[in-house]
């Protein structure tokens, strides 16, 4: 009978294990954990070792007891890397001695596997999500859940791959050559390990190429440029050695029983990682420091800790030294690589975006009503500024043949130009945008630490102090938060509750923007100037940026507007506002900036396109604003009506912008709480998803409806009904059906229809056909069949008021023929078509 070890992975399930390849009657005498260890060894070929276990009081079984920081996770054997085995008799002997020992599996070539350890406590889930968003999901492979809520992804071993911590990102560790991992059903103080996809059902897969490439590029021990990374640090000067000695003194001595092991590893990391010292340079300093420890380590142990200390480095490699690069003729590529690595290692805030290198900056720009405001944006690096960065963080040296010495030199311009030209090969992080307020990640966690966030690819700069938000806010918390936000809107004259909901969405959406890839636009319209449109969005900007809304005017042409929008998107602004739009707003570029997470935008002043990721929220204001064409399903519309001739003379009793700026963090927290509470409640009664904006609909929109607000999407229907382009299409299809009838048999070319429409005069029965056709067929004031044909092609398949436009190309290369079909019941269309006049 074939042995089936499936049950071993399920904690608490009865084990069913027959004899091993070398049956031993005493095998039944070993513990359950011992039998499991035998199965791992005999069936999977994994080399196992006994680990310490957690005692009933929670202390580790090792001599450190309560002080052990790896309780139940580290081997009982001193030379476990060489003693690990697949021998069932040896394994049984171990577990007779230590029946409660947890089971460890040695990784690397010994067992043929390596492990990607995802630690959620250090941000592992967010880091992995960011990697998968960039490269695609990990392949189906053996997967184990850890007691801390993390995962072990088990892959086939890769020759030469060694252990690393955080090289792929925060909370992502590699267990490979020289490492081991705990396997089910072992237990720690946090709970048991369990297999989600057991290795005997889902064998370890090959690791994806992108993951291995990142490991080779980023791990100093494996990277092809590792020699370059270490090599550009010259021998340590007396000044550097003295700085390292002072750093050890500040670090303090290792004291037994107070984490002395880890403290010593970190001391070694200060020398070999932070200061980039060689082992020979670091040894005298570490030996000197060891004399202050209680008690001092013996020399053998101390040298072992020096060798393993590098992986405990938390900052970038060589962060406490300014690296040196020797300028040698014929080595431009290597020099540029060293220079780029030096900037990355120094943690310089430089990122890749839209085929360029950029940096976050804060500057003052125009705001509404002639005011000035400060905003964060992204500035493109040029060769001059890149040289400036290199001079700050790298010491360039040129050999002087006369003196026989390497002398300090300025960074060559060609090195900066080479770095800037390496599009697609940069080691800098790709960036989605820059923000100045806390936001929500896609998994619902809060981004509140300044700097670059891998999960959202956003840079957070100078966020305001914010009250603490509960991990799971209640509905009452959300209601209180919504009341706080609603109080800001009390004096705005909304025409209905749906418009008020759009305004609330305008306050919340920019704050939680990191949680979804795209968000609908928010527009404010009024019949009379001075009603408060700009003031409304100033209130939103005050929350999400700490300043009134930065605005731009719409261009005189769609192409000009496209370039202005593109400039704002490339700059990475969190909010983009078009102020005082005359007439209508729409167009392909406007729609794409709103709807697409990655857009190709025109560069202002040039006829080039840049592909960029956008995390902006778009706002629009205008008097009697009309949302045109496809923009009607992408824009939420607030209507304001003060019901007076001179609304600009109205006096607000309060100033919502000033109110926000007096305690901005409170309003940021309120916006986050509204959405967090809805998600924590299990997203009850989630609204039907809005196409293209599912993430926003599932969070902001559904949260508002959950709290009793009107559906903000209702305003889209009103905007669609008043869209002049849609009205024109309704008129054209309705009058077409009335005059020609419906169905394929009534098909006409664009030229035929235009000729018939031009023949009508004011006395004709169907002036509507003439008016509708000539309105869309005009080219520079004259009717044009080609223009009309293009208009028909753009609207082919559209359904309006119960009619659908259809067409087909002629098989002999003649002009396309067009007709109108009925689709359902014609609403607001010409009725009784059969009774009307035909051609």
N, C-alpha and C positions, 0 to 999 in steps of 0.2 A: 504494500500500500504506500502510495506516494505521500511523503511528509508535507504538510501545509502549515507553515509557521505564521499564518496571517494573524492569529490571535495574540501573538506576543506584543503587538504594537498598541493594543487597546488596554489602558489601565483598568484593572479590576476584573478583566475577563479571564476566565479559567484557561490556563495554559494547556496546550496539547502538544507534547513533544515526545517523539519516539527516540530511540537510541541513535547515537551519532555513528559516523563511519567506523569507529572503534567502540562497539558497545561495551558498556561498563555497568555492572549491576549497581555500583556505588553512585552512578550519575543521579539517581533519584534522591540521593541523600543531600545533594547540594540545593541551595535556595532557588527560588523562582528567578531572581536576578542572574544567578549563575547559569541556569538553564538557558535564559535568554542570551547571555554572552556566548554560550556555546553555539547557539543557532546563528548569531551574527557571523561568527568565525567560520563555521562549517558550510553554511548555505550561501553566504555572500562573499566569503574570502576576506572579510575585514579583520585586521589585527586589533585585538581588544586589550584593554588594561583595566584593572580595578581602580575605582576612584574612591575618595573619601565619601562619607554619607552624612546626612543631617540627622543629629540625634533628637530625641523626643523634646528637648528643651529649645531646639532651634540652633544649637551650636554645631559647628563642624566637628567631625571625628578626629581631625588633625590636632596637633599640640596647640595650635593657636586658639581653638575653641571659638568663643564668641567674637574674638578679634579677626577671625578669618573673613576676608572679603570675597572669597570664592567658595563658600561652604557647599560641599557636595559636588564640586566641579573639577577638582584637581587630583592627579594620580597619587596613589599610595606608594608607588615604586619610585625610587630615586632615579634610576636609569630607565625610565619607562619607554623612552624612544627606541632603545635596543631590546628591551625585554618584552615588548608587545608581541603577541603571538596569535596564531590560529589553532594551536595545539589544544584539543579538547581536554586532554588530561591535565595540562598545566592550568587551563582556565578553571576546571573543576577544583583543582587543588587551591587555587586562590580563593574561590568563593566558599570553600569549606572553612578557610581561615577567617575570611571576612564575609559572612553571608549577607550582610546588608549593604555591601559596597555597590555604589552606582557603576554603570557600565560606560566606559569611554572607548572611542574608536580613534585610532591614530590616522591622521589624514596624510595625503601626499602619495608617494609611490608605494608605500607599504600596503595601503588598502586600495589604492587605485581611485581615490576620490579626493575632491576638495570641497569645502563648504563656504557658501556665502551666508554669513551670520547677520541677520537684520535685527538690530536692537532698537525697539521703539522708544526706550527711555532717552536715547541720544539722538533721536530724529531719524532713525533708520528707515521708517516707512516713507517719510517725506522724501528722503534722498533717493530711495528706490523708485518712487513714483516719478520723480523728476527725470531719472535715467530712462525709465520705460517710456515716458512721454517723448523723450528725444530719440530713442533708438528702437522702440517697440517692446512688447512684453517678453519676459524670459521664457525660454522653451519649457515644455512640460517635462518635469524631472521630479525625482524623489524630494519630498517636502516634509519637514518636521516642525511642529509648533512647539515653542519653548514656553516655560511657565510664566515668563515675563510679558507674554503677548507678542513675542517676536517669532521669527522663522529661521530655519536652517534649510537653504536650498543646496542639495547635494548634486555635484557635477563630477564628470570623469576627471581624473587627475591630469594636470598639465606639467610636463617636465620643467623643472627649474622654478616653478611657482612657489613662493614662500609666504609665510604669514604676514599680514599687514592689518593695521587698524586705522580706519577712517580714510584710507587712500581713495576709495571710490566716492566718499561723501560721509558726512556725519552719521554715525550709527551703523555703518556698513563695514564689517570686518571679514577678513579672509583667513580661513583655517586650511593651510596647505602643508608643504614640506616642513616637518618639525612641529606640527600642531596636532591637536586632538579635539574632539567634540563629544558632548554627552548625548547618549541616545536613550530612547524610550525602552522600558518604563521607569527610568531613573527619576528621582525626585529631589527637589530642593525646597527651601522654605517657602518659595512662591507657588509650588505645585509640581505636577508631573509633566514630563515630556511625552508627546504623543505624535504618532505619524499621521499626517494628513494624506499624503500619498506615499505608502510604504515602498521601500526600494525593491521588494520582490514582486510588486505589482507594477510600479512605474520605475524602471531602472534609471540610474543616473544618466543624464544626457550630456552631450558635449556643450560646454559653456559657449554662449554666443560670441562671435568674433569681436563685436564692439566692446564687450566686457573685458576680454583678454587684452585688447589693444589699450584700453584705458589703464589696466593694471600695469602693463609693460611701460606705458608712458609715464605713469604717475608714481609707481613704486620705485624708490631709489635703487633697491637691490636688483631690480629686473629690467628697468628701463634701458632701451638702447642708448639714450643720452645720459645715462647715470654717470658715466665718466666725465661728461661735460658738466653735469650738475655739480659734482664734487670738485672737478678739476679747476673751475674758474675761481675757487677760493685759494689764494696763495698760502704758503706757510704762515702760520699765525705769528704775528708780530708780538713783541713784549707787551705792547699796549692791549692787544686783544687777549692775551693770556691773563693779564691783570684784571681785565673786565670779567673774564670767565671765573677767576678766583673770587671776585667780589660777588658774583651771581651765586656761587656755591655757598658763600657765607650767608647771604640773604635767604637762601633755600633752607639752611639750618641742618643740624646733624640728624642722622637716623637713630631712633631709640627703640630698643626691643619692646615688643608688645604694643607699639603705637604705629603700626604699619611701616616698620623699618625696611621691609623688603621692597615695597613699592616706592618708598621715599628714596631708596638708593638707586633704583632703576631710573627714577626721574632726575636724580642728580647726574647720572651718566648721560641722560638725554639732553640735559642743559649743555653739556660739553660737546657731545658728538653730533647732536641734531641742531640745537639752537645756534651754537657757535661754530658748527661745521669743523670741529677739530678732528684730526686723525686720532686713532687709538694711542699712538705714541705721544702725541701732543697732550692728550687728555689724561693719560695715566698718572703723571706726577701730580697733577692737580687733584685728581680723585683720591690718590693715595694720601695726600696731605689732608684732604677733607675727612677721610676715613678715621683719622686720629681723633676727631672730635665726636665720633659716633659712640653710642653706649649700647653694647660694647662694640669695638671695632670689628669689622669683618676680617676673616683670614684672607690671605692674598689670592688663593684660588677662587673663592666665592666672589671676591671683589672684581677680579678680572672677568669672570663669567657675567657679572652684572654690567660691566662696561660693554661687553660684546652685545648684550641684549638690550641695552638702554635706548638705542635709537628709536625703537618702535613706540616708546612712551612719549615722544615729542608731540606736543599739541599744536604748536605754531608752525609756520612754514619753515622748511629747511634753511638753515643759515640766516634766520631772521635777525640775529644779533650782530651780524657782520655785514660789512659792505663788500660784496664780492669784487674781485679784480678780473679783468679780461685783457689779455695781451693782444695787441693789434699786429697781426702777421699777414703779410701779403699772400694772396691766394686762398685765404681762409674766411672769406666773407660770409658764406653760408653758416659755418660753424660759429662765427662770432655773433651773427644775428640770432642764432638759436640760443647761445649763451646769454645774450642780452635780454631776450624775451623771457627766458627762465628766471633771470635775475629779477625782472619786474613782477613775474608771477610769485616768486618766492618772497618778495618784499611785501606782498599783499596790496600792491598798488590798485586802487579802484578803477581798473580799465576793463572794458567788456566789449564783446563783439555784437554788432547789431546792424542789420541791413547791409552787409558787405563792407562794414567799416568798423574801426575801433572807436569807442566812445567813452566818455567819462561823465559822471553825474555832476551837475553844477547847480547853483542857486543864483537867480538873477532877477532884476526888477523889470516888469513889463507893463504895458498899458492895461487898465481895467475899465469897467464901465464908467460913464459919466466923467471922463477925464481923469480918473484916479490912477494911481500907480500901485502895483502889487508885486510881491516876490513869489516866484514859482521855481520848482525844481524841474530841471530838464536835462537832456543829454547833449553834450557837445562833442563834435567829431574831432579826433586827434589828427593833427598834421605833423609833418616831419619836424618842424621847429619845436613844438611842444613835446614830441616824443624824445627829442634830444635833451630837452630840459628834464624830463623824467629820468632818463638814463644818467644824466650827470648827478642827480640826487641820490640814486640808488646803486650805481655801479662805478667802480674805479677803473677807468680805461688806462692802459699803459702802452707806451711805444718804446721800442729798444733804441737806445742811443749808442751808436757804434763808437763814437769818440770816447765816451765815458765808460762804456761797457755796462751800463745800468738801464733798467726799465724805469722810464720817467712817466709821470702822470700826463695824460692827454685828454682833450675834449672828445666827446662822443662824435664819431664821424657821421655826417648827414646821410651817407649812403647806407649805414647800418639802420638808421631810423626808417629810411625809405623802404628797405628790404623787409623789415618787420611789418610795416603798413601794407605792403603789397601781398602778403601771404594770406589772401582771402581763402577761407575754408580750412586753413591749417593752423589757425591760432590756438594757443593753449589757454586763452582767456575764456571766462564763462560767457555763453550767449545770454543776452539780456532782453527781457520783455518790456521793461519800463522802470520809471523811478517814481516813488511815492513819498509823501511826508506825513502819513498817518498810518496807524495800525490797520491791518486788514485781515480777512479770513482766507485760509487756504481751502483748496477743493475738498479736503477731508474734514473740514469744520473746525480745525485748530486755528489759533490766533497767531498771526505773525506780528510780534511786538518788539523784536530785537533789531536795532539798527544794523545795516549792512546788507549783503547779498543773501537772498533766500533761494536755495536750489529748487524747492517745491514749486514756487510760483515764478521763478526767474525775475523777481523784482528786487530793486534796491530800496530799502527803507532809510530815509534820512531824517534825523531830528524829530522823531515822533513826540507828541505832547504827553505829559503825565496823564495816566488814565486810571480810573478806579478799577479795582479788581472785578473780574467777571466770573461768576460761578461756572464750574465745569459743565453743569447741566442746569441752566436757568429755568425757572418755572414759568407757567403762563402768567402768573401774577407779576413776575419780574418783567416779562415782555410787555404786559399792559402798562406798567409804570414807565417803562422806557418809551413806549409809543406815545403816552401822554406828554412826556417831556418834549419829544420831537414835535408833536401836534401843536403844542403851545407856541412854537415859533411861527406857525402859519395862521394864527387866529385872525389877523387883520387883513389877510389877502382875500380879495373878493372872488372866490371860485364860483363858477356857474353851477356846478353840481358836485356830488360826492365822489364821482369817478375822477374828476379833475383834482380834487384834494388828495386822492390816493396816488395820482401821478406825482404830485408834489412831494408826498412822503417817500415815494420810490426815488425821487431825485435827491433826497437827503440821505437815504440809506445805500443806494446802489454804488456810488463811488467809494464808500467806506469798505464794503464787502466785495469789491470788484475782483480781488484775487481769487475768489471762490469759483468763478466761472470764466470761460474763455471769451465770451461776447455778451454784450448788454444792449438793450434797445436804446435808441436816442430819446431824449426828453426835450420837448419843445413847449414854449409858453407863448400864447397869443392873446391879444386884446384888441378891441375895436378902436381904442383911443390911447395915444401916447401918455406915459406917466402913470399907468395903472399898477405897475409893480413887477413887470416881467423880469427885468434884469435884477431887481432886488431879491426876487425869489431865488434865482440861481446863485446870486451872491451868498445867500444863506447856506446853500448847499456847499459851495466852494469854501466857505469859512470853516465848515466841519472837516472837509476832506483835505484841504490844503493850508488852512490857517490864515487865508487871505481872501478878499473878494475875487470873483470869477475873472480870470484873464480872458480877454475876448479878441476876436478878429472879425473883420467885415467880410461878407461873402464877396467873391470876385464878380466882375461884370459879366464874365462868361463862365460856363461850366468848367472849362479847362483851367481857368485862373483859380476858381474855387478849389479844384482838385489839387493844384500845386500848394495852395495855402493849407489845406487839410493835411496834405502829405508832409509838409514841413513840421506841423504840430505833432503828427504821429511819429515821425523820425526822431523828433526831440524827446519822445517818451513821456509827454505830459500826461498826468493822470486824468485831467479834464480838458476837453476841447470845446470852445463855445463860439458859435457864429451869432453875432449880435445885430439886431435891427435888420433882419432880412426883409427885403421888399418883395412882396408878392409870394412866390412859392419857393419851396426848397425840395430838392430831389436830385436825380442824376445818378449814373452808375458809380462814380467815385464816392459820392456821399453814402450811398447804400453799402458799398463794400467796406468802407471804413467802420461802419456800424456793425455789420453782420459777420465779417470774416475775421478770424483770430490772426491770420497772417495775410497781409495785403501787399500788392505791388503798387507803390505810390510814386508819383512824379516828383522829382527833386526840383525845388523852386529855383528858377533861373537857368535850368538845364533841361535838355530833352532826354533825360535818363530816368530809369525806374530803379527803385530800391525795394527789396523784399524785406519787410519788417514784421515783427510780432507786435500787436497792439493790445494794450490793457487800458485804453482811454475810455471814458464815458463822454458821449457827445451831447451837448446842450445847444439849443437854438432859441432865439427870441425874434419876434416880429409882430407888427400890427396887421391884423386880419391875415395872419399867416396861413398859407395853404400848403399842405403836404402833398407832394406830387407823385403820381405813378407808384412804382414799387416801394417807395419810401413809406407809404401809408401803413404797411405791415411791419415797419421797422422803427417807427417813432410813436411814442406816447405823447398826447397833446393836452396841455393844461390851458383852459380858457379862463380868462379873468375879465370881469365886467363890474366896474365901480358904479355904474348907473348914474353918472354925472358928467357934465360937459367938460369940466376941468379937473380930472382926477389928480393931476400933479400938484394941486393945491391942498389935497387931503393931507392931514397930519397923522402919521402913525403914532399911537400912544407908546409903543415900545420900538426898540431897534433890534431885530432878531440877529443881525450880523454882529453887533456889539455884544449881545447876550452870549452868543456862541464863543466869540473870541475871549470873553472874560473867563470861561471855563470850558475850553474846547474839548479836553479829554473826556468830560462828562457826556458830551453829545456823541463823541466817537463810540464810547462804551455803550450808549443807548442804542445806536444803530446796530452794533454787533450783537447786543443782547436780544433784539427782536428776532434776528435770524437764528441765532444759536438756540434760543428757547424752542423755536418751531422744530428745528432738527432734533433737539434732545427729546422732544415729545413724540418723536417717531414720524414727523411730517404728516399729521392727521389731516384728512380731507384735502390732500394736495390737488391744486387746480389742474385742469387739462393742460398739457404742455403746449407752450407756444412755440411753433416751428421756428427753428434756427436759434431760439433763445431759451432752450430747455433748462439750462442751469439757472438762469435768472428767474424763470418761471417757477422752478421747484423751490427756490429760496425766498427771494424778495417778494415776488407777487403772491405766492401761496402764504407766506407769513402774514402779509397785510390782510388777506381774505380771512385767514384763521383768526385774526384779532378783530374781526367785524367790520373791516373797511370794504368799500366798494372795489370791484375789480378794475385796476387801472387799464387793462387791455380793452375795456369797453370804449375808451376814447379813440382807439384805432378805427372802430366802425364809423364813428362820427367823422373822422378825418377822411376816410375812404369815400363816404357819401358826398363830401364836399370837394373832392379832388377834381379839379377842372379837366385833367387828362382822362380820368375815368368817366367823367360826364361826357366828354367828347367821344369816347369810345362807345358809351351807351347810345348816344345820339346817332353815331355812324351806323352801328349794327341795327338799331331799331329802324331807322329810315331806310337802310338797305333792304331789310326784310319787308318793309311796307311796300317798297317800290318794285323790287325784283322777285320777292317771294323767298322761300327757303329751300334748301336741298341742293345736291350736286347738279341737278338739271338746270339750275339758274346761274351756273358759274359764268363769270365775266373776267376779262383781263382788267388790270388797273387802268389801262388807257381807255378801255370801253366805258368803265364807270365814270372816269373823269370827263370824257367827252359828253356823256349824257348829263352829268351834273352841270357842266358849263352851259348846256343848252337851255336850262331852266331860266325863267325870269320871275319877277315878283308875282305874276298872275298864275303861275303854275301851282298845281295841287301839292307838290312835294318840295317846297323850298328848303325843308329840313335836310334833305339829301345834299342839296347844293351847298348849304352852309357847312354841314359836317365834313364833306369831302374836301372842299376847298380850304378848310381850316387846317387840314393835316397834309395837304398836297402842295402847299406853297413853298417855293424856293426863291428867295429874294423877291418876294411879292408877286411871283407869277406861278400859275398852276403848272405842276411838273409830274408826269406819269411815273418817272423813276423814283422821285421822292415819295409819291403815294405808294408805290410798290414796296419800298423799304419799310414804310409805316405798317403796311399790311403784314409784312414778314415778321416784324417785331411783335405783333399781336396775334399771330397765328395760334389757334388753340385756346385763346382766352375766352372765358365764359362771363358774360355780363348781361344782367337783366333777362335771363332765360335764353340768350342767344350765344352761339359759339361760332367764331370765325375759323373757316377751314380753307385750304388751298392746296394745289398740286402743280408741279412743273409739267410742262408739255413734253411728251415723249420725243417730239421731233425738234426740240430746241427752241420752240416758240415761247412766248411770254407765259408766265404762270397764270393760272385761272383761279378765281376766288369765289367763295359763296358763304352764305350764312345758314347755319343749321339751328333748329330749335333744340334746346337743352332744358328739359324739365318744363316748368311753368314760367312763362315770360312775365316777370314782375317789372312794373314801371316801363314796359316797352310798348310799342305800338300794338294795339289789340286788333283782333278781327282782320288779320292780314289777308285772308281770302276774299274779303269784301272790298279791299282797296284796289286802286288802279295798278295794273301791271304794264310793263313796257311792251 
